[in-house]
Amino acid sequence: MKKIFIVILVTLATLLNPAKTFAADAWAIAAETLGVLAAYRSTLVQMLALGNNVDAQMAVRKQDMEKNGVDKNKRDVEIVNSVMTRLVNGGQYELRVNSLPFVWSVNDNEKFNAACYPMNYISVNRGLVRGLNCDENQIAAVLAHEMTHGIEQHSAKSYAQAVAQSLGAMMLGMNVDNGSNIDWSKFSAMVDYSIAKNINVPVEYAADEGGFYIMTSAGFNPGGGAAAMNRLGYYVRYETRDFLEFDARDKPSEETFSDHPDTDRREAKLLEMMTNYGGGHVTVRKTDRAYRVFIDGREIFYSMNTGDDPTSAAINAYYFAGGLARAFHDYDSVDAWNFRRVGNQTDFLNDDFAYRELRTLAAMYNLGDKLRAEVELAYKYENPRTRERIRAADEERKNFWAKIRAEADSAKGKAATQLRINADVYNDHGQGELALKQIERAFRAKNQDDFAECLAIRGRAKAICGDYDGALVDVDAAVNKDPNNLYNFLNRADVRHMRGELEIALADIERALAIDEQNPVAYKLQAEIFDESGQTDNATASYQKLYELTKKNPHVVPLNYLEKIDPKAAEKIRKAEKKEHKNEKS
C-alpha cells in the first residue's frame, strides 16, 4: 500500500507542477528514491518489446486512422509521403536491433502535432501539414525530430515513466507484450500525456539536433529546423491555447512549454547548428521586424514580411542562409559553387533541393554578383582549420552511426532471430517493402541462425511487391539449402500461389505437412487455395483442421465456412457484429 501511495504522489506532483520533470535516466534515479524503480524498469522492458512488435505497429497505425480519420487532401498525404521517404531512405541514421523500420500516416486531426510511438509509427496530423503551409523543409524538420525520438527510444522511456507514475498503468490495464490486446484509444491518450509531460527539455534539444542532421543529410535545407520553430512559435502565441500544446501557466523564461523548451530558444539553437554546419560563415540576425543574413559579418540579404504570412521574413532569411550554409559545408572552394553568367544575371550552384529558395531569392533581387564577391572573400580568408572541423564533425557522426549498425549486426540469440521473424510478420500483413527492409537487416546479422529461411522470407516479400521471378529464385534457393524446414516450403507455396500456380503451391503444402502434419499455417494456406479454385469440400476440410489446431478459435475461419464447421460459433459472431454495427450507428 505504501508504494501505491508514493506512486500516486508522484503522479499528482507531475500533474500539478509540469515544470519539474526528469530526463529518462535521471528519472530512473529519482524513481529508485521514491520506490518505483522496479515499475519503471519493468515497464521499460515491456515498452521496448512493444517497440519491436510488428503486429503492434500495424495495429496502432490502423486504429490511428480509425480514431482520427484519413486526411482526405491528396496533396497533404503526397507531401508527407515524399518527405518521409526521403528522410527514411536518404537520412544518415541507423536503427537499433530492437527497433522497427519507420511507418507513418497522415490523419484528419486538425491539431498542430505529430507523434512517434514506441514502435516507430509516426502519426502526422493534417493540422501540422497545413500549419506549416505544406512546406517540405519545415515538415522534414519536424518529422526528422520525431524520427530521432524513435531512434533514441525516447517514447518508450517516457511511457515507462508515465506507467511508473501510475497514470499509464491505470489507463492501459493490459499486457503490453501482446499488441493485439491493447486498447489503442487508451494508448493514444497516454501518448498525449507522456509527450506533453514526460519528454523533457534535454530530450527535446537532443531530438532537434538529431533531426537537424537527419534532414540535412537527406538533402533538405539546413534552415528548415529554425523555420519550423519560428512557425511553431507563432502558432503557439497567436493560434492556439490547447493545453497539450501550450500550458497557460508556463513562462517562456522557465522553458516549460508543456515541458518542451521555449520555441525561441529552440529556434536559436537550430540557427546555431546551421551556422556551425556551414563552417561559421553564415549567420542570421533579427532587427525590429526584419531578418538579415550575413557572410562573415557582412550583410548579404535583408528579409521583411511579404503578403499575409507573418513568418515569411524569418523563413526566407533562414532558407537563404540555409542554402549558403549547405554550400559552405559541401564545397572546399569557390570554384565548386559554379558561378556563371545566365542572361543578364549571375547564377550559381545547381538544382539540388536544398538550394532552391537561395537561388530563387538571389535571382529575384539580382544578388548573384554580390554573392560571388562575398563567397570569394569567405574562402580567401577562411581559417585553415575550418575545413578540418567540418570534416571532423562529419566523420564523428559517421562513426557514431557505424557503431550503432555494428552493434545491431553483432546482436546474438533472440535479437538476431527476431529480425527474421519481424520480416515474416510484415509479409503476413502484406507489407512487402517493409519486409524487404527488415530481412536485409536479418541477412546482415552475424549471428543469424537460419539464412535459408531468410531467403524464403525475402522471396515472399518480393512476390508481394510484384517481383515474381526474383521471388521464385529466392524460395527455390531456400528449399534447396534446407529442405527440412517446412516454412521454406510454405513460403514457396505462397509465392506459387501469388503467381497463380495453384497446383504447384498445393504440392509444396503437402511437402510441408509431411514434415509436420499439425502445422496450422499450412492448413490455412491450403484452405485458401482450395477455396480460390472452387474446391469447397476440400477447403472445408482444411478449415476444419485449422479450427481444431487453433483450439477452436472462430476468428481464423471465414464466416461462410465457420457456419458449416461450428454453426453456434458463427451465430455468436454474427450477433456481435450486428450489435457493434448498431452501436456505431447510434
C-alpha positions, 0 to 999 in steps of 0.5 A: 500500500505504501508504494501505491501511495508514493506512486500516486504522489508522484503522479499528482506532483507531475500533474500539478507542477509540469515544470519539474520533470526528469530526463529518462535516466535521471528519472530512473534515479529519482524513481529508485528514491521514491520506490518505483524503480522496479515499475519503471524498469519493468515497464521499460522492458515491456515498452521496448518489446512493444517497440519491436512488435510488428503486429503492434505497429500495424495495429496502432497505425490502423486504429490511428486512422480509425480514431482520427480519420484519413486526411482526405487532401491528396496533396497533404498525404503526397507531401508527407509521403515524399518527405518521409521517404526521403528522410527514411531512405536518404537520412544518415541514421541507423536503427537499433536491433530492437527497433522497427523500420519507420511507418507513418500516416497522415490523419484528419486531426486538425491539431498542430502535432505529430507523434512517434510511438514506441514502435516507430509509427509516426502519426502526422496530423493534417493540422501540422501539414497545413500549419506549416503551409505544406512546406517540405523543409519545415515538415522534414524538420519536424518529422526528422525530430520525431524520427530521432525520438524513435531512434533514441527510444525516447517514447518508450522511456517516457511511457515507462515513466508515465506507467511508473507514475501510475497514470499509464498503468491505470489507463492501459490495464493490459499486457503490453507484450501482446499488441493485439490486446491493447486498447489503442484509444487508451494508448493514444491518450497516454501518448498525449500525456507522456509527450506533453509531460514526460519528454523533457527539455534535454530530450527535446534539444537532443531530438532537434539536433538529431533531426537537424542532421537527419534532414540535412543529410537527406538533402533538405535545407539546413534552415528548415529546423529554425523555420519550423520553430519560428512557425511553431512559435507563432502558432503557439502565441497567436493560434492556439491555447490547447493545453497539450500544446501550450500550458497557460501557466508556463513562462517562456523564461522557465522553458516549460512549454508543456515541458518542451523548451521555449520555441525561441530558444529552440529556434536559436539553437537550430540557427546555431547548428546551421551556422556551425554546419556551414563552417561559421560563415553564415549567420542570421540576425533579427532587427525590429521586424526584419531578418538579415543574413550575413557572410562573415559579418557582412550583410548579404540579404535583408528579409521583411514580411511579404503578403499575409504570412507573418513568418515569411521574413524569418523563413526566407532569411533562414532558407537563404542562409540555409542554402549558403550554409549547405554550400559552405559545408559541401564545397572546399572552394569557390570554384565548386559553387559554379558561378556563371553568367545566365542572361543578364544575371549571375547564377550559381550552384545547381538544382539540388533541393536544398538550394532552391529558395537561395537561388530563387531569392538571389535571382529575384533581387539580382544578388548573384554578383554580390554573392560571388564577391562575398563567397570569394572573400569567405574562402580567401580568408577562411581559417585553415582549420575550418575545413578540418572541423567540418570534416571532423564533425562529419566523420564523428557522426559517421562513426557514431552511426557505424557503431550503432549498425555494428552493434545491431549486426553483432546482436546474438540469440533472440535479437538476431532471430527476431529480425527474421521473424519481424520480416515474416510478420510484415509479409503476413500483413502484406507489407512487402517493402517493409519486409524487404527492409527488415530481412536485409537487416536479418541477412546482415546479422552475424549471428543469424541462425537460419539464412535459408529461411531468410531467403524464403522470407525475402522471396515472399516479400518480393512476390508481394511487391510484384517481383515474381521471378526474383521471388521464385529464385529466392524460395527455390534457393531456400528449399534447396539449402534446407529442405527440412524446414517446412516454412521454406516450403510454405513460403514457396507455396505462397509465392506459387500461389501469388503467381497463380500456380495453384497446383504447384503451391498445393504440392509444396503444402503437402511437402510441408505437412509431411514434415509436420502434419499439425502445422496450422499455417499450412492448413490455412494456406491450403484452405485458401487455395482450395477455396480460390479454385472452387474446391469447397469440400476440400477447403472445408476440410482444411478449415476444419483442421485449422479450427481444431489446431487453433483450439477452436478459435472462430476468428481464423475461419471465414464466416461462410465456412465457420457456419458449416464447421461450428454453426453456434460459433458463427451465430455468436459472431454474427450477433456481435457484429450486428450489435457493434454495427448498431452501436456505431450507428447510434 
